[in-house]
Amino acid sequence: MIIFFFLSIGNLQNQGAKGRMPDRHASHATPTPAGDNIMSTPLDVNIARISHLRWELELEAVALGANKTLHMPKHQDCELGIWLHSRGQQQIENRSLLEGLLSWHKQFHQTAELIMLHGPSTQSPPLPKGKMDELLAQLRSSSRHIVTLLTQAELEFYGDELKIPSTSQPLAKFVTRLFQGPHTAASETIGILEIGHARLVHLQWANHLPDTFRNRGRHVSLEPAELCALGVWIHGTGLKRFGQINELVLCDQAHTAFHTRAAETLRNLRKHRDEHADRAYAEVLNLSKEIIYLLSVIEYRLLGDAAISRFSSIIS
């Protein structure tokens, strides 16, 4: 029954009342030069998230056949691990969310070790056919859970400061106001801020879906993909500015599918077809994680390795 999914994703949907990162105005990052201020926000969680993505993309390349040697640290010693076992312990008061992060992160590293052990640059015997594909799927799944949980932690940190504008506003004004969040930035970093805010806005929208589905969605309707906040940004600004980044095209496709499956869930609930609703909602959850992951990868692409290395030194 669909209630099972509501309970199983409590870490992502019902954490706001359980705990927030304290002192949202106290910065933990060291000052950076102008133009680098995207990551010197109060949330060094962003540094850990982007640093994690760098490892994941390197590991994907190995799993797909790249002949490179990685020297990946243990799960407690990578940038995200250091943060989770130090500042994260104080900043994430929501213990169930923190425990979920620790568990998925440990699983990510266990899979990573197997990938590195049997990569093309090693002398280990080849894996059985299909085993590396299985490991790659596990790696991707754990990484998407990690990035989504980190985004949830960030969303809880901002709380009511993060606003979703009403679609009743004229479209031009809507696009202008869409990414007026708690951030300020120089013009050279505003693109990354837009994408980061899009990621938060999407999760905020997705977190409200259980309220829509209560009482089988009577007297409610879902916004179509092109009218929700993320959809307006993708087609009004995102594709024009960042259409050369393949992950944004994939994100647009995942976002359209996300809304299609959400509408399918609602239709099945109203028809009392609960098993069909459960299956559609499971796809909604997976697509939501994919959207958040892809938006994070776009942030990574725009920042570049040099900037990420500088910011990562703040944690380590």
N, C-alpha and C positions, 0 to 999 in steps of 0.2 A: 504494500500500500504506500501511497505517496508520503504519508506521515513519516515513514522510515527514512526517507531522504531528508526531510526537515530536521530530524533528530541527528542524522549522521553528519550533517554539515554545520552543526551548531557553532563550531569554531569560526566559521566564516560569516555567519549570519546574525548571531545574537550575542555578540561580545561587547557591544558598546556600553552596556550597563555594568559589566563585570570588571572593567579595569582599563585605565588609560596610562599612557606614558606620562610621567610627571613632568612639570615645569616645561611647557611647550615653548617657552621663550628663551630658554637657556641653551646656548649653542655649545656642543661638544667638539666641534671641528675647529681646527686652527685656521687663522685668516689665510685667504688665498688671493692671488692676483685678480684684478678685474677681468671678467670674462670666465672665471673659474667658479663663480659663486653658486652654480647650480647644486653642487654637492656639499657646500658649507652651510646647509640648513641646519636647524636643530636636530634633524633626523640623520644620524650617521647610519641608520638602518638602510638608507639609500645606497651608501657606499658599499655596505655588505651585500646588498641585493645585486648591484651591478658587477661587483667582483665575483660573486657566485656565478653569474651568467658567463663571464669570461672562461671560467673553468669548464662549465657545461659545454660551451661551444667548442672548446679545444678537445674535450672528450668525445663529442659527437664526431669530430673530424677523424679521430683515431678509430672509432667504431666503424666509420664508413670507409676505412682503408688508408688514411693518411699515414705515411711512414715517418712519424715523429715521436720523440721520446719526451714524456711529461714527467716532471718531478712534483707530483701532487702531495701536499702534506696530509697528515691525519685529520680526521674531522674536527678535532679540537683546535687545530693549528692553522687552518686556512682563515681567510679574512672573515667569512661569515661565522665560522666556528669560534674564533676569538671573540667576536661581538656577542654571539649567543651566550658564551660562558662568562662574559664580563658585563659590559654595559647593558646588553639585552636583558640580563637577569633583573636589573633595576628598572629599565625603561618599559618592559612589558609586564604590567601587573596582572594581566590576565594569564593565569598559570596554565590553563588548558591550551591556550593558543601557543604559549611558549613550549609546552611539552610536545605539542604537535610539530612545531618547528624542529626541535631537537631530534625527534624520532625520524622525520622525513630526511633531515640532513644526514643523520647517521646512515640511513638506508642508501642515500645518494652516494656516499663515500664507499660503502660496501660494493655497490655496483661498479663504481669508478675503478676500484682496485682490480676487479675481474677484467674490465675492459683493458686497462693498462697492462695487466699480466699477459693477455693474449693478443695484444695489438701487433701490427705488422712488423714493428721494429724489435720485437722480442724473439727469443729463441724457444718459446713455449710451444708445445704441440698445438696444432690447429684445433679450434673448437668444432663440435659436431655441427652439421649444416643447420643453419637457422638460429644457433645459440647466440651469436653476436647480435643478430636482429632483436632477439628477445631481451638481451642486456640493454640494447639501445632504447627499446620501448620502456624498460624499467627506469632507466636514467631520465628519460624525458618526463615520465609520469611524476617521479619524485621531485624533479626540478620545478615542474608546474605547480605542484602543491606548495613547495617552498616559496616561490615568488608570489603566489596568491596569499599565503598566510602573512608574508612580510608586507604586502599591500594592505591587508586587513589591519595589521598593527599600525601602519601609517595612517590609514583612514580613521582609526579610533583616536589617534593622536590629535588630528585636526578637529574631529568632532563636528560641532555646529558651524565651525568656520568655513567648512566646505559647502558651497551652495550649488544647487542645480537650478538653473534658470527655468522659468516656465515657458512652455512652447507657445503660449498665447502672445508672447512678445513678437514684434515684427522680426523677420528673419535676420536682417542686417544687424539689428540691435542684439538679437539673440546670439549671433556668432561673436559679436564684439564682447559681450558680457560673459560668454560661456566659460572662459578661463580666468576670470577675476577671482582668484583664490587667495590663500594666505601668503603666496609667494610674491616677491618682487625680484626683478632681474634686469641686467643690461640687455640691450637688443640682441647681442650675439648669442645669448643663452635662452632667449624666450621660446625658441622652438622646442627645446628639451623640456622646458616647463610646461608647455602646452601638452606634450605627450604624457608627461607625468600626471598632469591633472586629468587628462582623458582616462588614464588608467584608474585613478581614484573614483572619478565620476561613474565609470562603468560598474565598478564593484558596488558602489553605493546603490545604483539602480538595481543590480542583481540581488542585493541583500533585501530589497523590498518585495521581491517576488512572492515569498511565502505569504505575505499579507494579502496579495492579490489572489492567491489560490485558496485562501480560507473560504469556507462555506461554498466551495466549488465555484468560486469566482463569480457569484451572482452580482449583477449590477455593476460590474467593473469591466474595463477594456484595457488592452495593452497597446502602448504606442508602437507603431511600426518602426522598423529599423531606421528608416530615413528621418524619422522625427524625434527619436530619443536624442539625448545630449551627445552621446558618442557618435551616432550616425550623422548628426548635423555637422559635427566637427570634421569627421572623415571626408564628407563630400563637399563641405563648404570651405575647408582650409587644408586638411591633412593631405589629401591626394594631390592637391595643387603644389604644395610645398615639399612634400616628401614622397611623392609617387614613384621616385626612382629607387626607393628602398623596398625590396620585394616583400618584406614582412608586413608592410602596411597594406599591400594588396591582399595578402593572405588574411590579415586582420579584418579587412572589409568583408571578405567571404565568410569568415568565422562569425562575424557580427550579424550578418544576414541570416545565417543558419541558426544562430542563437535565438533570434526573434522568432524565426519560423517554428523552432521546437518549443519555445515558450507558449506561442499561440496554440500549438498542437496539444500541449499539456492542458491548457485551459479548456479547449474543446472536449477533450476526453474526460476531464473531470465533470463537466456539465452533463455529459452523456453517461456518467457512472461507469466508464470504462477505465477502472483504476489501474489495471496492469499496464495498459497502453500509456496511461498518464505517467506511471512510474518510469517506464522506459524513455519516454520523451524528456522527462525532467532530469534523468541521469545524463542524457546528452546535453541538456541545458547547462548543467554543472561543469561538464568537461569542456564545453565550448567557452564558458566564462573563463575558466583557467587558461585556455588557449589564447583568448583575447588579451588577458593581462600579461601573459608570457610574451606574446608578440610585441605588445607595446613596450615592454621592458627591453626587448632586444633592439627595438628602434632607438631607445635612449642610449643603449650601449653603442650602437653603430655611430650615432652622432657625437658621442663623447670621444671615442677613440681610445686605443690602448694606453697612449702616453698619459692622458688626463686621468684615466682610471688608475694607473699605477701610482700617480701622485696622491690621489685621494685615498687609495688603499693604505698608504703609509700612515694615515691618520689613525687607523684601527690598530695596525700591527706595531 
